[in-house]
C-alpha cells in the first residue's frame, strides 16, 4: 500500500485505541487542549511501554498516524496497522517511502506521531534521532511533546513492557513549539541544532510531567 495513509483509517484507529486503553487501563489525560485543533502537527512521544502508541492514539484529541517500525508488521497485525493509517518504517536505512508518506500526512494537515528515541527504552528522551527534526523543519509543523507515564514495576504485570492492567497511566501533552530557526534551512548543521532544541524541550516537558503527576 503506497500513497498517503488513510485519515479515515486513523479515525478508526483512534476509536479502537479509546476502547482498548480505557478498557484495560485507567488513563488520566492532562493538557490535551494544547494539541492544535487543526493543521499539521507532530506529536513526539517518550517510549517506555509497549502501549505508548495505542495509549496516545486513544487519548489524543485528533486521529494520529504513527511511524511504526516494520518489525511490528507481522502476521495479521501488518494489514491492520496499514488499515488504521499507520506508517511502516524500515529503520535500517533511509526509508524514502516512509518519509514521503509521513510528509504527506503533514502536507494534508494531519497529525503525525513519532517516537523520537527510535525504540522502546528508558523513555527519557536521552538519545534523539534526527528524523523528528527533519520532519518538523521540512514541513514547518509544530511539535507537541507527550509524556506517557505508567508503572514500570514488574509487580502486577502480566506482560513484560506493559503497565499492570487497570493501573493508572498518565498522558501529559505539552505546549506546541517550532523546532526550526525560522530560516527553513535543512542543512546537517541546522538539523543538528534543531535536534538539540527539540531534546531540550522534550526533556523539560518530561520533568514537568513527572512533577505534575508525582511519578
Backbone as a ProteinNet text record, in pm:
[ID]
protein_1_A
[PRIMARY]
XXXXXXXXXXXXXXXXXXXXXXXXXXXXXXXXXXXXXXXXXXXXXXXXXXXXXXXXXXXXXXXXXXXXXXXXXXXXXXXXXXXXXXXXXXXXXXXXXXXXXXXXXXXXXXXXXXXXXXXXXXXXXXXXXXXXXXXXXXXXXXXXXXXXXXXXXXXXXXXXXXXXXXXXXXXXXXXXXXXXXXXXXXXXXXXXXXXXXXXXXXXXXXXXXXXXXXX
[TERTIARY]
85.4	0	88.5	82.4	159.8	63.2	113.9	27.3	13.6	-66.9	-83.2	-167.1	-125.9	-204.2	-346.1	-440.6	-582	-624.2	-680.6	-732.8	-849.8	-933.4	-1047.7	-996.7	-889.3	-829.6	-778.1	-712.6	-660.4	-773.6	-887.9	-1003.6	-1056.9	-1057.1	-1098.7	-998	-868.3	-762.6	-779.1	-820	-839.9	-953.8	-1061.9	-1175.7	-1134.8	-1056.1	-1007.2	-916.8	-828.8	-738.9	-815.5	-920.9	-1003.6	-1063.8	-1123.6	-1187.6	-1089.9	-974.4	-875	-810	-763.2	-685.8	-771.7	-893.7	-981.6	-1042.3	-1041.7	-1092.9	-991.9	-861.9	-758.4	-680.3	-674.2	-601.5	-689	-631.9	-706.2	-628.8	-647.3	-572	-619.1	-522.1	-551.5	-483.5	-561.7	-511.3	-501.9	-383.2	-360.7	-308.5	-367.3	-317	-353.7	-454	-490.5	-532.1	-582	-622.8	-505.2	-383.4	-265.5	-234	-297.4	-276.3	-357.3	-292.3	-367.7	-485	-600.7	-723.1	-720.8	-641.4	-634.3	-495.7	-467.2	-337.4	-234.6	-122.1	-20	41.3	64	127.7	200.2	310.4	385.6	379.2	333.1	334.6	458.4	547.4	671.9	653.8	656.9	617.6	737.2	754.4	857.7	813.6	906.9	872.4	931.7	853.7	899.7	814.4	691.4	599.4	553.1	513.8	460.2	326.2	256.8	125.8	133.2	254	263.7	192.4	213.4	149.1	-2.4	-59.2	-205.1	-262.9	-188.8	-237.9	-252.6	-153.2	-161.6	-267.5	-278	-383	-522	-538.2	-668.4	-697.3	-594.4	-615.6	-594.8	-527.2	-506.6	-640.9	-658.6	-786.2	-804.4	-699.8	-708.4	-659.8	-710.8	-657.7	-509.6	-432.3	-287.2	-236.9	-133.5	-60.5	78.2	104	233.6	331.8	458.4	566.2	597.2	579.3	596	697.1	790.7	896.3	836.1	899.9	845.8	838.8	924.3	924.2	790.1	712.2	581.1	476.1	505.8	407.9	415.4	388.8	395.9	254.4	236.7	107.4	-6.9	-121.5	-239.9	-224.5	-124.4	-103.8	-62.1	7.6	53.1	-61.8	-154.7	-269	-354.4	-361.7	-440	-377.9	-245	-178	-187.8	-175.7	-194.1	-336	-432.6	-574.2	-611.2	-541.5	-573.1	-477.4	-418.9	-346.3	-210.6	-145.3	-12.6	95.1	215.2	321.2	433.9	454.7	561.5	696.1	794.7	926.7	1035.9	1127.3	1244.2	1357.4	1397.6	1495.8	1639.8	1658.3	1795.2	1862.8	1784.9	1843.3	1748.8	1768.8	1678.7	1558.5	1443	1321.6	1246	1273.1	1214.3	1061.2	1009	862.9	799	856.7	802.2	811.8	923.7	941.2	834.8	813.9	714.4	574.6	542.8	408.6	388.9	492.9	482.4	466.8	545.4	532.9	395.9	342.5	208.4	101.2	116.5	24	25.3	146	160.5	113.8	144	100.5	-50.8	-116.2	-262.9	-322.7	-235.9	-285.8	-317.2	-255.1	-281.6	-184.7	-205.1	-121.9	-34.6	97.2	194.1	248.5	252.6	307.7	446.1	541.8	679.5	735.4	806.8	889.4	1030.2	1069.4	1198.4	1319.7	1301.5	1414.8	1437.1	1341	1357.2	1312.1	1325.4	1288.3	1252.3	1186.2	1145.8	1268.5	1276.7	1392.3	1352.3	1434.3	1404.2	1290.8	1263.6	1156.4	1192	1321.5	1364.6	1418.6	1396.3	1439.9	1591.2	1667.6	1812.4	1883.7	1838.8	1906.7	1803.4	1808.5	1712.1	1772.6	1690.4	1732.6	1699.2	1764.2	1744.9	1611.5	1542.1	1418.8	1315	1295.9	1195	1226.2	1351.9	1392.4	1367.9	1400.5	1382.6	1236.1	1145.9	1003.2	951.1	996.6	948.9	998.1	1128.4	1186.6	1135.1	1128.7	1084.8	938.4	852.4	708.9	666.5	748.6	709.1	604.6	574.5	472.3	525.5	441.8	484.4	491.6	572.7	586.5	514.8	437.1	377	443.9	514.6	575.1	468.2	481.8	385.5	462.5	427	488.6	384.5	416.5	330.7	399	333.7	393.9	306	353.5	281.8	373.7	320	401.1	501.5	626.1	728.2	768.2	694.5	725.9	688.3	767.8	736.9	613.3	593.3	483.3	349.1	266.5	132.6	126	242.1	241.6	220.1	128.1	107.6	206.3	238.9	326.5	439.4	561.9	677.2	657	688.7	674.1	537.7	447.4	314.6	295.7	228.8	194	91.8	80.2	-21.1	-160.4	-241.7	-378.1	-454.8	-538.9	-623.5	-543	-410.8	-332.2	-348.6	-317.2	-331	-213.5	-242.8	-139.4	-166	-65.3	-79.3	-27.5	-107.3	-65.6	-68.2	49.8	60.5	107.9	22.2	54.7	114.5	221.9	288.1	249.6	308.9	281	352.5	283.7	341.6	456.3	560.3	673.1	727.6	797.1	861.2	1006	1048.8	1185	1288.6	1247	1343.3	1385.3	1480.2	1529.1	1460.3	1357.4	1281.2	1329.3	1445.5	1500.4	1453.8	1405.6	1366.2	1484.9	1605.8	1726.1	1721.7	1766.8	1767.6	1909	2008.6	2146.2	2169.3	2275.7	2308.8	2323.7	2389.4	2408.1	2273.5	2186.4	2054.1	1972.9	1981	1905.6	1963.9	2096.9	2161.8	2118.5	2114.5	2071.9	1925.4	1842.5	1700.2	1682.2	1761.4	1753.7	1788.8	1890.2	1929.9	1816.7	1755.1	1642.9	1529.1	1498.9	1388.8	1417.6	1540.9	1576.5	1557.9	1599.2	1582.3	1436.1	1350.4	1208.2	1141.6	1176.3	1113.7	1156.5	1285.4	1335.9	1271.7	1258.1	1195.1	1048.7	979.7	838.8	824	913.2	906.4	925	1020.2	1043.1	918.5	857.5	734.6	622.4	610.4	503.6	519.3	643.9	668.7	634.3	669	634.1	482.6	416.3	271.2	195.8	247.5	176.3	228	343.6	403.5	465.9	501.8	561.2	710.4
-119.4	0	123.8	202.7	325.4	442	564.5	680.5	725.1	829.9	888.6	798.4	778.4	695.2	750.1	660.1	695.6	772.3	894.8	968.7	894.7	830.9	754.5	637.1	572.5	461.3	506.6	624.6	677.7	709.3	755.3	784.8	655.6	547.4	416.3	370.9	388.4	352	424.8	551.5	629.6	569	530.4	470.6	338	258.7	131.1	159.2	259	296.7	339.6	418.2	463	342.3	250.3	132.4	44.5	17.7	-71.2	-10.4	113.1	174.4	204.1	252.9	281.6	153	47	-81.1	-156.5	-142.2	-221.8	-144.4	-12.1	70.5	187.1	276.1	394.4	519.2	560.7	677.6	805.5	889.4	1023.9	1117.8	1199.7	1283	1428.4	1485.4	1623.9	1705	1821.3	1913.3	1880	1793.6	1757.8	1880.8	1983.9	2107.3	2179.8	2141.9	2207.4	2158.4	2048.5	1997.6	2085.2	2149.1	2232.3	2154.7	2219.9	2150.9	2117.1	2189.4	2161.6	2198.9	2159.2	2188.2	2082.7	2082.4	1980.1	1992.9	1880.3	1879.3	1746.1	1748.7	1626.7	1604.3	1486.8	1451.1	1366.4	1416.7	1346.9	1279	1145.7	1067.2	991.7	996.2	912.5	766.1	673.6	534	438.5	410.2	317.2	191.4	195.9	82	44.7	-80	-122.9	-58.1	-5.8	54.1	203.8	261.7	406.5	456.2	387.3	428.5	421.3	301.5	291.7	384.3	405.2	492	635.9	684.4	821.1	828.4	723.5	721	731.2	668.2	665.7	786.8	866.9	980.7	1115.9	1117.1	1243.3	1292	1424	1476.4	1465.5	1416.9	1403.3	1265.7	1214.8	1087.9	1103	996.5	1002.4	898.7	938	846.3	829.2	715.2	691.3	629.1	668.8	596.8	474.1	355.5	231.3	141.8	85.8	2.3	-115.9	-152.5	-258.3	-393.1	-410.5	-538	-564.2	-458.6	-475	-527.4	-517.9	-556	-706.2	-787.1	-932.4	-991	-1091.5	-1161.7	-1065	-1089.1	-1005.8	-862.5	-839	-703.8	-607.6	-659.8	-575.9	-506.2	-584.7	-523.4	-436.3	-476	-397.7	-259.1	-253.8	-124.8	-38.1	-101.4	-27.7	27.3	-56	-18.9	98	111.1	222.5	340.8	344.6	463.9	487.1	380.1	398.1	387.6	434.4	443.1	346.1	247.5	149.1	209.4	192.7	248.8	144.2	137.1	49.1	131.7	96	177	140.8	44.2	1.5	97.3	184.8	279.8	396.6	472.9	584.8	530.8	528.3	472.6	584	598.5	707.8	699.5	577.3	561.4	611.8	573.5	617.6	769.5	826.8	973.2	1043.2	994.3	1054.7	1045.7	930.5	911.4	996.9	1007	1089.4	1236.9	1283	1422.5	1445.9	1342.2	1352.3	1376.8	1310.2	1331.1	1478.2	1534.6	1673.6	1772.4	1742.6	1831.4	1838.1	1729.9	1724.2	1788	1835.8	1896.7	1796	1676.1	1570.7	1574	1478.6	1469	1344.4	1364.4	1256.1	1224.6	1096.6	1054.8	993.3	1034.3	984.9	951.3	838.4	808.1	855	975.6	1028.5	951.1	866.3	786.2	664.9	639.1	532	396.3	366.9	234.2	243.9	141.4	143.4	133	220.6	220.4	276.1	368	429.1	530.8	576.8	674.6	811.4	845.7	972.5	1071.9	1042.2	1130.3	1152.7	1056.7	1076.3	1077.4	994.1	992.3	1008.3	1123	1151.4	1124.7	1070.4	1055.6	1184.5	1204.4	1329.4	1333.3	1219.2	1212.4	1315.1	1332.9	1426.5	1568.2	1609	1743.3	1760.4	1658.2	1666.6	1691.2	1611.6	1627.2	1763.4	1809.6	1937.1	2054.1	2052.1	2162.4	2160.9	2042.6	2030.9	2073.1	2033.9	2061.3	2192.8	2241.9	2360.7	2331.2	2202.6	2165.2	2183.7	2235.1	2244.6	2106.3	2095.9	1970	1985.1	1883.7	1877.9	1763.2	1791.5	1682.8	1607.8	1476.4	1393.9	1299.5	1300.2	1208.5	1105.4	978.1	868.9	809.5	819	775.6	668.8	544.6	433.5	362	268.5	193	106.5	114.3	28.7	-85.1	-97.8	-207.4	-341.2	-442.5	-576.2	-633.8	-593.6	-648.6	-615.3	-717.2	-695.7	-694	-708.9	-706	-845.7	-857.3	-986.3	-1004.1	-894.2	-899.6	-798.6	-842.3	-751.8	-634.9	-515	-398.3	-333.6	-389.2	-329.7	-290.8	-178.5	-147.8	-249.9	-271.6	-365	-325.4	-424.7	-397.1	-319.3	-227.6	-142.7	-43.2	-33.9	66.7	202	307.8	440.2	469.7	522.9	567.2	715.2	798.4	942.5	977	1053.3	1102	1254.5	1314.1	1458.8	1524.8	1608.9	1681.9	1817.3	1854.8	1982.3	2088.2	2205.5	2316.9	2296.2	2331.2	2318.6	2418.2	2375.7	2466.4	2436.6	2535.4	2518.6	2477.7	2376.7	2323.6	2401.7	2459.6	2527.2	2662.6	2724.8	2856.8	2967.8	2929.4	3028.7	3046.5	2989.2	3007.1	2897.8	2785.9	2672.4	2592	2625.8	2554.1	2407.6	2319	2176.2	2119	2201.6	2152.7	2062.6	1986.3	1897.1	1978.1	2094.6	2179.8	2227.9	2272.4	2322.9	2212.6	2090.5	1979.1	1937.8	1943.1	1912.2	2012.9	2139.8	2244.5	2226.6	2190.5	2167.8	2048.6	1942.8	1824.7	1861.8	1947.7	1994	2072.1	2162.2	2241.4	2150.5	2052.3	1958.3	1879.4	1828.2	1746.9	1825.4	1952.1	2036.7	2052.9	2076.5	2096.7	1968	1855.6	1728.5	1685.2	1701.1	1663.7	1749.6	1880.9	1971.9	1934	1897.8	1859.1	1733.1	1636.3	1511.6	1539.5	1627.7	1664.2	1732.2	1822.5	1890.9	1789.9	1695.1	1595.1	1507.9	1473.8	1391	1468.9	1597.6	1681.5	1693.1	1713.8	1734.3	1610.4	1492.3	1367.4	1296.2	1342.2	1274.4	1141.2	1120.9	993.3	990
0	0	0	-109.9	-115.3	-104	-121.7	-110.7	33.6	50.1	182.8	271.4	396	488.5	505.3	524.9	526.5	652.3	635.8	751.3	816.7	731.9	786.7	868.8	820.2	893.7	1029.1	1032.2	1158.2	1255.4	1201.7	1287.4	1350.1	1269.8	1323.4	1429.6	1400.2	1495.4	1627.4	1619.4	1742.3	1825.2	1758.1	1831.3	1895.6	1822.8	1878.7	1999	1984.6	2094	2217.5	2198.5	2311	2382.8	2304.7	2364.4	2439.5	2375.8	2436.9	2560.2	2546.3	2654.3	2776.9	2753.5	2867.3	2924.1	2842.5	2890.7	2976.7	2942.3	3009.9	3115.3	3100.3	3197.7	3241.6	3322.5	3368.3	3325.9	3201.6	3155	3225.1	3261.6	3309.9	3211.6	3144.9	3035.2	3081.3	3064.6	3104.8	2986.1	2963.1	2860.7	2718	2695.2	2557.2	2476.5	2544.5	2477.1	2411.8	2449.1	2391.5	2250.1	2209.3	2072.7	1977.2	1877.1	1782.5	1722.2	1716.1	1672.1	1524.1	1446.6	1302.8	1252.1	1129.9	1070.1	1106.4	1035.4	1059	1196.9	1261.3	1392.5	1410.9	1485.5	1516.9	1667	1708.6	1849.7	1876.6	1961.7	1994.9	2130	2129.8	2246.7	2304.5	2437.8	2500.3	2491.7	2500.2	2468.9	2571.6	2676.8	2780.3	2787.8	2732.8	2738.6	2598	2581.2	2452.1	2419	2520.2	2493.6	2465.1	2462	2445.9	2319.6	2206.8	2081.5	2089.3	2118.8	2129.8	2236.4	2346.3	2453.8	2403.8	2329	2276.8	2166.7	2085.6	1982.6	2045.4	2161.8	2227.8	2314.3	2345	2434	2365.1	2250.1	2177.3	2122.4	2111.2	2062.2	1911	1841.1	1695.3	1652	1538.7	1485.7	1452.1	1479.8	1462.5	1363.5	1289.9	1202.4	1264.9	1328.1	1391.3	1293.8	1305	1237.3	1322.3	1264.3	1339.6	1268.8	1345.1	1286.5	1211.8	1100.9	1014.4	1086.2	1191.1	1264.9	1334.2	1355.5	1421.5	1323.7	1195	1092.7	1064.5	1166.1	1149.5	1145.1	1059.2	1050.4	1024	1088.1	1064	1114.4	1199.5	1252	1140.6	1038.4	927.3	855.2	796.4	727.9	821.7	949.7	1046.8	1064.9	1087	1106.5	981.1	863	737.5	730.5	768.1	759.5	848.7	963.3	1052.7	1031.9	911.5	869.1	931	980.6	1039.3	930.1	959.7	859.5	893.6	807.6	830.2	793.7	884.1	856.1	877.7	781.8	790.9	852.2	974.4	1046.6	1011.8	921.4	888.7	790.6	727.6	632.6	615.1	507.5	478.7	403.3	469.3	410	338.1	207.7	128.7	126.3	118.2	113	241.1	353.9	483.3	496.7	452.3	460.6	376.9	254.9	165.7	225.5	282.5	339.7	464.2	546.5	667.8	631.2	533.6	489.5	426.1	360.1	301	407	522	634.5	675.3	689.4	734.3	627.7	502	392.9	384.8	425	422.6	548.8	639.1	761.7	869.8	861.8	959.2	1076.5	1167.9	1288.4	1280.1	1293.8	1284.1	1423.1	1457.4	1585.6	1566.7	1648.1	1636	1774.4	1781.3	1898.9	1864.3	1906.9	1860.3	1908.5	2012.9	2059	1969.1	1880	1782	1828.4	1956	2005.3	2153	2204	2344.3	2432.9	2532.4	2622.9	2756.9	2808.2	2938.4	2927.7	2806.4	2788.4	2842.8	2840.6	2899.8	2796.5	2668	2558.9	2558.9	2614.1	2627.4	2492	2397.9	2267.5	2157	2091.1	1984.8	1848	1759	1620.2	1545.7	1431.7	1357.1	1282.1	1273.2	1194.3	1234.8	1363.2	1412.5	1366.6	1380	1336.6	1186.8	1108.7	963.1	928.7	986.8	955.2	1000.1	1116.4	1169.6	1085.3	1050.8	973.7	830.1	772.1	632	615.5	710.9	697.3	761	856.3	931.1	1037.9	1059.2	1157.7	1300	1391.5	1530.4	1594.8	1699.2	1774.6	1908.3	1944.4	2077.6	2153.1	2264.2	2341.2	2419.8	2425.9	2500.2	2592.2	2719.7	2816.6	2858.6	2838.2	2886	3007.9	3122.1	3248.5	3312.2	3305.6	3367.5	3463.1	3535.5	3630	3554.2	3595	3532.3	3626.3	3738.6	3831.3	3768.7	3797.7	3746.1	3816.3	3942.9	4022	3955.5	3939.7	3885.9	3734.1	3670.1	3524.5	3468.5	3373.8	3307.7	3193.4	3128	3011.4	3030.2	3001	3011	2914.6	2961.9	2874.7	2882.3	2963.8	2982.3	3127.4	3154.4	3292.8	3342.4	3473.6	3525.4	3477.6	3442.2	3396.6	3502.9	3455.5	3541.3	3624.9	3600	3672.2	3601.1	3674.4	3615.9	3524.1	3408.3	3314.5	3286.4	3311.7	3288.4	3148.9	3074.6	2942.9	2949.3	2939.8	2958.2	2828.1	2772.2	2648.9	2685.3	2614.8	2641.3	2539.6	2553.4	2462.2	2329.1	2220.5	2086.8	2068.8	1997.1	1968.1	1829.2	1772.7	1642.2	1662.1	1586	1602.6	1523.9	1412	1324.1	1377.9	1306.4	1348.2	1269.8	1193	1117.6	975.4	941.1	805.5	709.4	765.3	680.2	630.5	676.1	631	675.1	585.3	618.4	607.6	631.3	628.9	750.3	745.4	857.8	986.6	978.2	1096.7	1150.3	1059.5	1100.2	1167.2	1111.8	1170.1	1305.3	1316.4	1445.3	1551.8	1513.1	1607.1	1645	1545.5	1572.6	1666.6	1644.7	1731.6	1875.6	1890.7	2024.8	2091.6	2013.2	2066.4	2108.6	2021.7	2049	2175.9	2186.2	2303	2432.5	2430.3	2547.9	2585.9	2485.8	2513.2	2561.5	2498.7	2536.4	2676.5	2705.9	2838.6	2946.5	2919.7	3015.9	3036.2	2925.5	2938.6	3023.6	3001.3	3078.3	3227.9	3260.4	3401.5	3459	3381.1	3425.7	3447.4	3353.1	3361.4	3486	3518.2	3637.8	3764.9	3767	3882	3896.1	3784.6	3782.1	3829.3	3792.4	3820.7	3945.4	3995.1	4111.5	4078	3949.4	3906.6	3937.8
[MASK]
+++++++++++++++++++++++++++++++++++++++++++++++++++++++++++++++++++++++++++++++++++++++++++++++++++++++++++++++++++++++++++++++++++++++++++++++++++++++++++++++++++++++++++++++++++++++++++++++++++++++++++++++++++++++

